[in-house]
Amino acid sequence: MAPLKVLICGGGCAGPALAYWLNRCGHHVTVVERFPVLRATGSQIDLRGAAIEAVKRMGLVEAIRGILVDEAGANMVDSQGNVLAQIMANKSGQGAQSFTSEYELMRGDLVRIFYQATKDNVEYIFGKTVEHFEQDDQQVTATFSDGSSDTFDLLVGADGQGSRIRKEILPPGIPDPYFKFKAHVAYWFIPRVEEDDNMMNAYHCPGNRMIMRRSHSPTETQVLCFLWDGSPEVSSVHRASVEKQKEFWSQRFRDAGWQIERFLEGMKTTDNWYCQEVVQVRTDTWSKGRVVLLGDAAYCPSPFTGMGTSAALVGAYVLAGEISQHGDNFSQAFAEYDKILRPFVKELQGVSPFLLKLCMPETWWGIAILHFIFRTLCFFRIPELASRFTKERDGGWQLPNYPALKAAEQ
C-alpha cells in the first residue's frame, strides 16, 4: 500500500504507541501535542493482560522492566498505620494481577520510552493543537492553533477523555458521553520518609473517603485522595484554579486522620498536582470518515479499572493492524477496529458503581464491616487464589495477529 500521511493529536501513551506501529509499516506520522514539551509526568500506572503482549511485540518490554516501580503489594491500614489486610502482587506470570500489577510504572517513564522509540522517525510538534478540521473523500485539512494548516490522509484523536476531536465527530445534539461515578480523585507527590515502605497503603475514613499512599522512588511518595460525592458543586471544583482545588481537598480531608497532616503539608509545595472527576467515556462513535478516536478519547475505562493505559496500547495495536490490512479503505478499517475492540472495551468498562461506593463507606460502622470482610478474605488467602485461577480484567482477551505488524516487530 502507498504510505499514508497521518496526523495524531496527543503525545501521551496512546498516540506515540500508534505512531510506532504506523511508522514501522512505512507511513509518515506527525504527532501534535498541546503541551510545550514532552508531558512526562503523571501518577503510577500499570500494564495488564493483552497490553503486556503488545509491548513485547514492540520490542520494548525489557526497557519497561528497567523502569518498574518497586511495589510488592497492597495493605489496608487503620488510623495508626497497622496492617489489617494484605494482598501481595501476583508475579507468577499466571492468572490475573492483584491490586498491584507485575508491571507497575510511572506514566512519565512510559511516555519517555515511547518517545525515544519513535522520535527519530516520527515528527513531534509541541505547543500546538488542532483547532478545527474539515474532511472530504480525499483528505483531512487540519487548522492549527498558530493559524497554520496542512492536509493529511488520516486524523487520529488520541487527545484524552476531554477530546476535542471527539466533540467534532459526534452526531449533532449528542453531549460528550461521560458516564459519571459520582467519585473524585486528587493526587500529588510529597517527599518520601523512612517509614514509607514499598507497599500501596489504603486507609478509609468516614464521609465516603479513602486515602492511598504509594512510593515510586527513593525520594518521592504519591498521595491519592478519593471522595464519593455526586453534587454539582464538587464537579465544578475541577474547573477551578489549582489554589481553589487544593483548598477544597484540604477542607474535605483535614480531619481524616492517619498521616493526613503530613500529606496536606506536602500538598502546599508539590510540583506534581492533579485532580479529576472519575468518568468513563462511552460512545457508539469511534470514527467518522477519515477521522478516528483512540484510547481515552474513545473508551476511557476510568482509573477504578486500572486498565486505561492497557486499553490504549491494545487499541493502538488493533487500529494499526486494521489500517495495515485495509490500506486507505478507512471505512472498512475503522469498522473492523470497532468490531474487534468493542467487546474488549465492554469487558473493561464493566464496573459496578454500587460496589465501588461500598469501598468508600460513609460511617465508621461501614468501615469496620469493610475491614472485617477484607481481613477474612485475606486470612483464607482468597485474593491470592483468585489471582492464580482467574483471568485478567480483560477476560483473557488475545491480541489479533496482523502480517504487516508481525513483519514490523523488533
C-alpha positions, 0 to 999 in steps of 0.5 A: 500500500502507498504510505499514508500521511497521518496526523495524531493529536496527543503525545501521551501513551496512546498516540506515540504507541500508534505512531510506532506501529504506523511508522514501522509499516512505512507511513509518515506520522506527525504527532501534535501535542498541546503541551510545550514539551514532552508531558512526562509526568503523571501518577503510577500506572500499570500494564495488564493482560493483552497490553503486556503482549503488545509491548513485547511485540514492540520490542520494548518490554525489557526497557519497561522492566528497567523502569518498574516501580518497586511495589510488592503489594497492597495493605489496608491500614487503620488510623495508626498505620497497622496492617489489617489486610494484605494482598501481595502482587501476583508475579507468577506470570499466571492468572490475573494481577492483584491490586498491584500489577507485575508491571507497575510504572510511572506514566512519565517513564512510559511516555519517555520510552515511547518517545525515544522509540519513535522520535527519530522517525516520527515528527513531534510538534509541541505547543500546538493543537488542532483547532478545527478540521474539515474532511472530504473523500480525499483528505483531512485539512487540519487548522492549527492553533498558530493559524497554520494548516496542512492536509493529511490522509488520516486524523487520529484523536488520541487527545484524552477523555476531554477530546476535542476531536471527539466533540467534532465527530459526534452526531449533532445534539449528542453531549460528550458521553461521560458516564459519571461515578459520582467519585473524585480523585486528587493526587500529588507527590510529597517527599518520601520518609523512612517509614514509607515502605514499598507497599500501596497503603489504603486507609478509609475514613468516614464521609465516603473517603479513602486515602492511598499512599504509594512510593515510586522512588527513593525520594518521592511518595504519591498521595491519592485522595478519593471522595464519593460525592455526586453534587454539582458543586464538587464537579465544578471544583475541577474547573477551578484554579489549582489554589481553589482545588487544593483548598477544597481537598484540604477542607474535605480531608483535614480531619481524616486522620492517619498521616493526613497532616503530613500529606496536606503539608506536602500538598502546599509545595508539590510540583506534581498536582492533579485532580479529576472527576472519575468518568468513563467515556462511552460512545457508539462513535469511534470514527467518522470518515477519515477521522478516528478516536483512540484510547481515552478519547474513545473508551476511557475505562476510568482509573477504578479499572486500572486498565486505561493505559492497557486499553490504549496500547491494545487499541493502538495495536488493533487500529494499526493492524486494521489500517495495515490490512485495509490500506486507505479503505478507512471505512472498512478499517475503522469498522473492523477496529470497532468490531474487534475492540468493542467487546474488549472495551465492554469487558473493561468498562464493566464496573459496578458503581454500587460496589465501588461506593461500598469501598468508600463507606460513609460511617465508621460502622461501614468501615469496620464491616469493610475491614472485617470482610477484607481481613477474612478474605485475606486470612483464607488467602482468597485474593491470592487464589483468585489471582492464580485461577482467574483471568485478567480484567480483560477476560483473557482477551488475545491480541489479533495477529496482523502480517504487516505488524508481525513483519514490523516487530523488533 
